[in-house]
Amino acid sequence: MAQTTRDHIKAYLLLGLPLIGSHVAQYSIQLVDTVMLGWYSIEALAAQVLAGMMFFVVFIFGSGFAFAVMPKVAQAEGAGDERGARRVTRMGIWASILFGIVAMPIFIFAEPLLLALGQEPELATMGADYLAVAGWGLFPALIVMVLKSFLSALERTQAVLWITIVAVFANALVNYALIFGNWGAPELGIVGAAWASLAVQIVSLVLIVAYTQYATPEHEVFVRFWRADWEALRDVFRLGWPIGMTTLAEVGLFAASSVMMGWLGTLHLAAHGIALQIASLTFMVHLGLSNAATVRAGRAYGRGDYEALRQGGFVVMGMSLFVACIAVVLFLAVPEFLLSAFLDPTDPDTPAVLMIGVGLMVGAALFQLVDAAQVMALGILRGVQDTKGPMIIAAVAYWVVGVPVSYVLGFTLEFGGVGVWLGLAVGLAVAAVLLIWRFVRWQPRAAH
């Protein structure tokens, strides 16, 4: 029986709302770090922007293997292959652990890396202190992502949401104690935020492992976990590394913008960090819908129902566009209100940071629509396991177009921070057009 537009919207809301909630909650962990460190000092906030971005770049690259688990499990469930779902999940965890081992030196030697990127010595030292602790959270964070992908593909998204909400509250409490030295705890500043993040990643891992074991005993995810399954590991790697590279290209675009803003000074970097947090929070809505699109497309692909796959893809794009329009209105109408939540009103630097931030919010409003469009198209294409083409598109759009345009507008033409953000919008727009074009032209044989 053919599905109507209303059927698709209802299905996407049922699957997508808990995913949106879990992404917003997950991002709130970093958001709480930013808010509390902004209250602590502008310098600590700027250093955390740099260090947090470095951690996020590495984490999101490694998450490619977790993202690969979602469409593979969704397709296996759509085809009734329970064993296949178990195999790719288990090897997704293996791949994530192996990646973590390879990536850890980046955090151990963070200070010389930050200095090589032209950052101020004081900020580089503070950022390195943060990563020396928070970096170890990469292992639990990646495993949590794999299990979230597994549970999402099984459409058990409510549990994913509640586990993440518990993590947010735990992070806020530990942050409050360790950043400021409350409740008899030592005052650790930015390092306190790092310990809070690490503790929360470990708590999240314990909770999601316990839930997975309890709620999905038929999949036996952890039974004989130590036994290698080289075929499944190759499948996860083959699908996952292009996803990791694609996401790295986009996140790298924003990381490059953070480095450029650091060249403009501490106040510009602080304003950039706040504006980026606000824009990223709205992006979590689109990311949740994109994950739902991956699951729905993957299941339709597994069933061979290509009409539902296409129709559902266009419906979810429309839903994402609606949310983006609301964000544009808010960013343009009340930028000072949004920015001021992150700053101490008594800090003498606050008026300057607010003035810079208002200009950046205009840039954020400009790229809302195209950012939503590109992540929706990516989600659908992942559902049909088309990952290498999107990787090439992302590399060209973000690094051949986005980063150079940001530099030219920001520094050559001297538009400053606003120019850097306009370059982001241009890169995202190129990606959106090419990815949507690829989805429109997709044929079933292209996924094999």
C-alpha positions as CSV (number, residue, x, y, z in Angstrom):
1,M,0.0,0.0,0.0
2,A,1.4,3.4,-1.1
3,Q,2.3,5.8,1.7
4,T,0.8,9.4,1.7
5,T,2.7,12.5,2.5
6,R,0.9,12.5,5.9
7,D,2.1,8.9,6.5
8,H,5.7,9.9,5.8
9,I,5.5,13.0,8.1
10,K,4.0,11.0,10.9
11,A,6.7,8.3,10.6
12,Y,9.5,10.9,10.4
13,L,8.2,12.6,13.5
14,L,7.8,9.4,15.5
15,L,11.4,8.3,14.6
16,G,13.0,11.7,14.3
17,L,11.8,13.7,17.4
18,P,13.6,11.5,19.9
19,L,16.7,11.6,17.6
20,I,16.5,15.4,17.5
21,G,16.1,15.4,21.2
22,S,19.1,13.2,21.7
23,H,21.3,15.3,19.3
24,V,20.2,18.5,21.1
25,A,20.9,16.9,24.4
26,Q,24.3,15.6,23.3
27,Y,25.2,19.0,21.9
28,S,24.0,20.6,25.1
29,I,26.9,19.0,26.9
30,Q,29.3,21.2,24.8
31,L,26.9,24.1,25.1
32,V,27.0,23.9,28.9
33,D,30.8,23.8,28.8
34,T,30.7,27.0,26.6
35,V,28.2,28.8,28.8
36,M,29.9,28.0,32.1
37,L,33.4,28.8,30.7
38,G,32.0,32.1,29.3
39,W,30.9,32.9,32.8
40,Y,34.3,31.9,34.2
41,S,36.5,33.9,31.7
42,I,36.6,35.0,28.1
43,E,40.1,33.4,27.8
44,A,38.9,30.1,29.0
45,L,36.0,30.2,26.6
46,A,38.2,31.0,23.6
47,A,40.6,28.2,24.5
48,Q,37.7,25.7,24.8
49,V,36.4,26.8,21.4
50,L,39.8,25.8,19.9
51,A,40.2,22.6,22.0
52,G,36.6,21.6,21.7
53,M,36.8,22.0,17.9
54,M,39.9,19.9,17.7
55,F,38.2,17.1,19.7
56,F,35.0,17.4,17.6
57,V,37.0,17.1,14.3
58,V,38.7,13.9,15.5
59,F,35.5,12.5,17.0
60,I,33.3,13.2,14.0
61,F,35.9,11.6,11.6
62,G,35.9,8.5,13.8
63,S,32.1,8.6,13.9
64,G,32.0,7.6,10.3
65,F,32.1,3.9,11.4
66,A,29.2,4.5,13.7
67,F,27.2,6.3,11.0
68,A,28.0,3.3,8.7
69,V,26.3,1.0,11.2
70,M,23.0,2.8,10.9
71,P,22.2,2.2,7.2
72,K,23.7,-1.3,7.4
73,V,21.5,-2.3,10.4
74,A,18.5,-0.6,8.8
75,Q,18.9,-2.5,5.6
76,A,19.5,-5.8,7.4
77,E,16.3,-5.3,9.5
78,G,14.4,-4.4,6.4
79,A,15.5,-7.6,4.8
80,G,14.9,-9.7,8.0
81,D,18.6,-10.4,8.5
82,E,19.1,-10.2,12.3
83,R,22.5,-11.8,12.2
84,G,23.8,-9.2,9.7
85,A,22.7,-6.4,12.1
86,R,24.6,-8.0,14.9
87,R,27.8,-8.5,12.9
88,V,28.1,-4.9,11.6
89,T,27.4,-3.4,15.0
90,R,30.1,-5.5,16.7
91,M,32.6,-4.6,14.1
92,G,31.6,-1.0,14.2
93,I,32.7,-1.0,17.8
94,W,36.0,-2.7,16.8
95,A,36.6,-0.1,14.1
96,S,35.9,2.8,16.5
97,I,38.3,1.4,19.1
98,L,41.1,1.0,16.5
99,F,40.5,4.5,15.3
100,G,40.7,5.9,18.8
101,I,44.1,4.3,19.3
102,V,45.5,5.9,16.1
103,A,44.0,9.3,16.9
104,M,45.0,9.8,20.6
105,P,48.5,11.3,19.8
106,I,46.7,14.3,18.3
107,F,45.4,15.1,21.8
108,I,48.6,14.2,23.6
109,F,50.6,16.6,21.4
110,A,47.9,19.3,21.1
111,E,49.9,22.3,22.2
112,P,52.5,22.3,19.4
113,L,49.6,21.6,16.9
114,L,47.7,24.6,18.1
115,L,50.8,26.8,18.0
116,A,51.6,25.6,14.5
117,L,48.1,26.8,13.5
118,G,49.0,30.3,14.6
119,Q,47.1,30.5,17.9
120,E,48.2,32.6,20.8
121,P,50.5,30.8,23.2
122,E,48.3,31.2,26.3
123,L,45.2,29.9,24.4
124,A,47.3,27.0,23.0
125,T,48.5,26.0,26.5
126,M,45.0,26.1,28.0
127,G,43.5,24.2,25.1
128,A,46.2,21.5,25.5
129,D,45.4,21.2,29.2
130,Y,41.8,20.6,28.3
131,L,42.5,17.9,25.7
132,A,45.0,16.1,27.9
133,V,42.0,15.0,30.0
134,A,39.0,15.3,27.6
135,G,40.8,13.5,24.8
136,W,40.5,10.1,26.6
137,G,36.7,10.5,26.3
138,L,37.1,9.7,22.6
139,F,36.9,5.9,23.2
140,P,33.6,5.9,25.2
141,A,32.2,8.6,22.9
142,L,32.7,6.6,19.7
143,I,31.4,3.3,21.2
144,V,28.3,5.2,22.4
145,M,27.8,6.5,18.8
146,V,27.9,3.0,17.4
147,L,25.3,1.8,19.9
148,K,23.1,4.8,19.3
149,S,23.2,4.1,15.6
150,F,22.3,0.4,16.2
151,L,19.4,1.4,18.5
152,S,18.2,4.1,16.1
153,A,18.2,1.7,13.2
154,L,16.0,-0.6,15.3
155,E,13.8,2.5,15.9
156,R,14.5,2.4,19.7
157,T,15.1,6.1,19.8
158,Q,13.4,6.9,23.1
159,A,16.1,5.1,25.0
160,V,18.8,7.0,23.1
161,L,17.1,10.3,24.1
162,W,16.8,9.5,27.8
163,I,20.3,8.3,28.2
164,T,21.6,11.5,26.6
165,I,19.4,13.7,28.9
166,V,20.9,12.0,32.0
167,A,24.4,12.8,30.6
168,V,23.5,16.5,30.1
169,F,22.4,16.9,33.8
170,A,25.5,14.9,35.0
171,N,27.7,17.2,32.9
172,A,26.1,20.4,34.2
173,L,26.5,19.3,37.9
174,V,30.2,18.2,37.5
175,N,31.0,21.4,35.5
176,Y,29.5,23.6,38.2
177,A,31.6,21.8,40.9
178,L,34.9,21.6,39.1
179,I,35.0,24.8,36.9
180,F,34.2,27.2,39.8
181,G,35.2,25.1,42.8
182,N,31.7,24.7,44.2
183,W,30.6,22.2,46.9
184,G,34.1,21.8,48.3
185,A,35.6,20.7,44.9
186,P,38.8,22.3,43.6
187,E,38.5,25.2,41.2
188,L,40.0,23.8,38.0
189,G,38.6,26.2,35.3
190,I,38.9,24.8,31.8
191,V,40.4,21.5,33.1
192,G,37.3,21.0,35.3
193,A,35.2,21.2,32.2
194,A,37.4,18.5,30.6
195,W,37.0,16.1,33.6
196,A,33.3,16.7,33.5
197,S,33.2,15.7,29.8
198,L,35.2,12.6,30.4
199,A,33.1,11.5,33.3
200,V,29.9,12.0,31.3
201,Q,31.2,10.0,28.3
202,I,31.9,7.1,30.7
203,V,28.5,7.3,32.4
204,S,26.8,7.4,29.0
205,L,28.7,4.3,27.8
206,V,27.7,2.3,30.9
207,L,24.1,3.2,30.5
208,I,23.8,2.5,26.8
209,V,25.7,-0.9,27.1
210,A,23.3,-1.9,29.9
211,Y,20.2,-0.9,27.9
212,T,21.4,-2.6,24.7
213,Q,22.1,-5.8,26.6
214,Y,18.7,-5.6,28.4
215,A,16.5,-4.5,25.5
216,T,17.9,-6.4,22.5
217,P,18.9,-9.8,23.9
218,E,18.0,-11.4,20.6
219,H,20.8,-9.6,18.8
220,E,23.5,-10.8,21.2
221,V,25.7,-7.8,20.4
222,F,28.2,-8.5,23.1
223,V,28.3,-12.3,22.9
224,R,31.8,-13.4,21.8
225,F,32.7,-9.8,21.2
226,W,36.4,-10.5,21.1
227,R,36.0,-12.7,18.0
228,A,37.0,-11.0,14.8
229,D,34.6,-10.9,11.8
230,W,36.8,-9.7,9.0
231,E,34.1,-9.6,6.3
232,A,31.8,-7.4,8.5
233,L,34.8,-5.2,9.5
234,R,35.6,-4.7,5.9
235,D,32.0,-3.8,5.1
236,V,31.9,-1.3,8.0
237,F,35.2,0.2,7.0
238,R,34.3,0.4,3.2
239,L,31.1,2.3,4.0
240,G,32.4,4.2,7.1
241,W,35.6,5.9,5.9
242,P,33.9,7.9,3.1
243,I,31.3,9.0,5.7
244,G,34.0,10.0,8.1
245,M,35.9,11.9,5.3
246,T,32.6,13.6,4.3
247,T,31.8,14.7,7.8
248,L,35.5,15.7,8.4
249,A,35.4,17.9,5.3
250,E,32.3,19.8,6.7
251,V,33.5,20.0,10.3
252,G,37.0,20.9,9.0
253,L,35.5,23.8,7.2
254,F,34.1,25.1,10.5
255,A,37.4,24.3,12.2
256,A,39.3,26.3,9.6
257,S,36.9,29.2,10.3
258,S,37.8,28.9,14.0
259,V,41.5,29.1,13.2
260,M,40.9,32.2,11.0
261,M,38.9,33.8,13.7
262,G,41.8,33.1,16.1
263,W,44.0,35.2,13.8
264,L,41.6,38.1,14.3
265,G,42.0,37.9,18.1
266,T,40.5,36.5,21.3
267,L,37.3,38.5,21.2
268,H,36.5,37.5,17.6
269,L,37.2,33.9,18.5
270,A,34.9,34.1,21.6
271,A,32.1,35.7,19.5
272,H,32.6,33.1,16.8
273,G,32.4,30.2,19.3
274,I,29.1,31.5,20.7
275,A,27.5,32.1,17.3
276,L,28.7,28.7,16.2
277,Q,27.1,27.1,19.3
278,I,23.8,28.7,18.5
279,A,23.9,27.8,14.8
280,S,25.0,24.2,15.7
281,L,22.1,23.8,18.1
282,T,19.6,24.4,15.3
283,F,21.6,22.1,13.1
284,M,21.0,19.3,15.6
285,V,17.3,19.4,14.5
286,H,18.3,18.8,10.9
287,L,20.8,16.1,11.9
288,G,18.1,14.2,13.8
289,L,15.8,14.4,10.8
290,S,18.8,13.3,8.6
291,N,19.4,10.3,10.8
292,A,15.7,9.4,10.5
293,A,16.0,9.8,6.7
294,T,18.9,7.3,6.8
295,V,16.9,4.7,8.7
296,R,13.8,5.1,6.7
297,A,15.7,5.1,3.4
298,G,17.8,2.1,4.5
299,R,14.7,0.1,5.4
300,A,12.9,1.0,2.2
301,Y,16.1,0.1,0.3
302,G,16.2,-3.3,2.1
303,R,12.6,-4.0,1.1
304,G,13.2,-2.8,-2.5
305,D,10.5,-0.1,-2.1
306,Y,12.1,2.7,-4.1
307,E,8.9,4.8,-4.5
308,A,8.6,5.2,-0.8
309,L,12.3,5.9,-0.6
310,R,12.1,8.8,-3.0
311,Q,8.8,10.2,-1.7
312,G,10.0,10.1,1.9
313,G,13.2,11.8,0.9
314,F,11.4,14.8,-0.5
315,V,9.0,15.0,2.4
316,V,11.8,15.1,5.0
317,M,13.6,17.8,3.0
318,G,10.4,19.9,3.2
319,M,10.2,19.4,7.0
320,S,13.8,20.4,7.4
321,L,13.3,23.5,5.2
322,F,10.4,24.6,7.5
323,V,12.6,24.4,10.6
324,A,15.4,26.3,8.9
325,C,13.0,29.2,8.0
326,I,12.1,29.5,11.7
327,A,15.8,29.6,12.7
328,V,16.5,32.4,10.1
329,V,13.8,34.6,11.6
330,L,15.1,34.1,15.2
331,F,18.8,34.8,14.2
332,L,17.9,38.0,12.5
333,A,15.2,39.2,15.0
334,V,16.8,38.6,18.4
335,P,20.6,38.0,18.0
336,E,21.6,40.0,21.1
337,F,19.2,38.0,23.3
338,L,20.7,34.7,22.0
339,L,24.3,35.8,22.3
340,S,24.0,37.3,25.8
341,A,23.0,34.0,27.4
342,F,26.7,32.9,27.0
343,L,28.3,36.0,28.5
344,D,28.8,37.5,31.9
345,P,27.2,41.0,31.8
346,T,29.8,42.4,34.2
347,D,32.8,41.4,32.0
348,P,34.2,44.5,30.3
349,D,34.8,42.6,27.1
350,T,31.1,41.6,26.8
351,P,29.9,44.6,24.7
352,A,32.7,44.1,22.2
353,V,32.0,40.3,21.9
354,L,28.2,41.0,21.5
355,M,28.9,43.6,18.7
356,I,31.0,41.1,16.8
357,G,28.6,38.3,17.4
358,V,25.6,40.2,16.0
359,G,27.3,40.4,12.6
360,L,28.1,36.7,12.7
361,M,24.5,35.8,13.4
362,V,23.6,37.4,10.0
363,G,26.0,34.9,8.4
364,A,24.5,32.1,10.4
365,A,21.1,33.0,9.1
366,L,22.3,32.9,5.6
367,F,23.6,29.4,5.7
368,Q,20.7,27.9,7.6
369,L,18.7,26.9,4.5
370,V,21.7,25.4,2.6
371,D,23.1,23.7,5.6
372,A,19.7,22.0,6.2
373,A,19.5,20.9,2.5
374,Q,22.9,19.4,2.3
375,V,22.6,17.3,5.5
376,M,19.2,16.0,4.5
377,A,20.5,14.9,1.1
378,L,23.5,13.3,2.8
379,G,21.2,11.3,5.2
380,I,19.1,9.9,2.4
381,L,22.2,8.9,0.3
382,R,23.7,7.2,3.3
383,G,20.5,5.2,3.6
384,V,21.1,3.7,0.2
385,Q,24.8,3.3,1.0
386,D,26.0,5.9,-1.5
387,T,29.0,7.4,0.3
388,K,31.9,7.9,-2.0
389,G,30.3,10.4,-4.4
390,P,29.1,12.6,-1.5
391,M,32.6,12.5,-0.1
392,I,34.1,14.0,-3.3
393,I,31.3,16.6,-3.4
394,A,32.0,17.6,0.2
395,A,35.7,17.9,-0.4
396,V,35.2,20.1,-3.4
397,A,32.4,22.3,-1.9
398,Y,34.1,22.9,1.5
399,W,37.8,22.9,0.7
400,V,38.1,24.0,-2.9
401,V,35.3,26.6,-2.6
402,G,34.4,27.3,1.1
403,V,37.8,27.7,2.8
404,P,39.4,29.9,0.0
405,V,36.2,32.1,-0.2
406,S,36.2,32.5,3.6
407,Y,39.9,33.6,3.5
408,V,39.4,36.0,0.6
409,L,36.3,37.6,2.0
410,G,37.7,37.7,5.6
411,F,41.2,38.9,5.0
412,T,42.0,39.8,1.3
413,L,38.8,42.0,1.1
414,E,39.0,42.8,4.8
415,F,35.4,41.9,5.7
416,G,36.7,40.3,8.9
417,G,34.6,37.7,10.8
418,V,31.5,38.3,8.7
419,G,33.5,37.6,5.6
420,V,34.7,34.3,7.0
421,W,31.1,33.3,7.8
422,L,29.9,34.3,4.3
423,G,32.5,31.9,2.9
424,L,31.0,29.1,5.0
425,A,27.6,29.9,3.5
426,V,29.0,29.7,-0.1
427,G,30.7,26.3,0.6
428,L,27.5,24.9,2.1
429,A,25.4,26.2,-0.8
430,V,27.6,24.4,-3.4
431,A,27.4,21.1,-1.4
432,A,23.6,21.4,-1.0
433,V,23.0,21.9,-4.8
434,L,25.3,19.0,-5.8
435,L,24.0,16.6,-3.2
436,I,20.4,17.2,-4.0
437,W,21.1,16.8,-7.7
438,R,22.8,13.5,-6.9
439,F,19.7,12.3,-4.9
440,V,17.3,13.3,-7.7
441,R,19.4,11.4,-10.2
442,W,19.9,8.3,-8.0
443,Q,18.9,4.9,-9.4
444,P,18.9,1.6,-7.5
445,R,21.8,0.2,-9.4
446,A,24.0,3.2,-8.4
447,A,24.0,2.0,-4.8
448,H,25.7,-1.4,-5.6
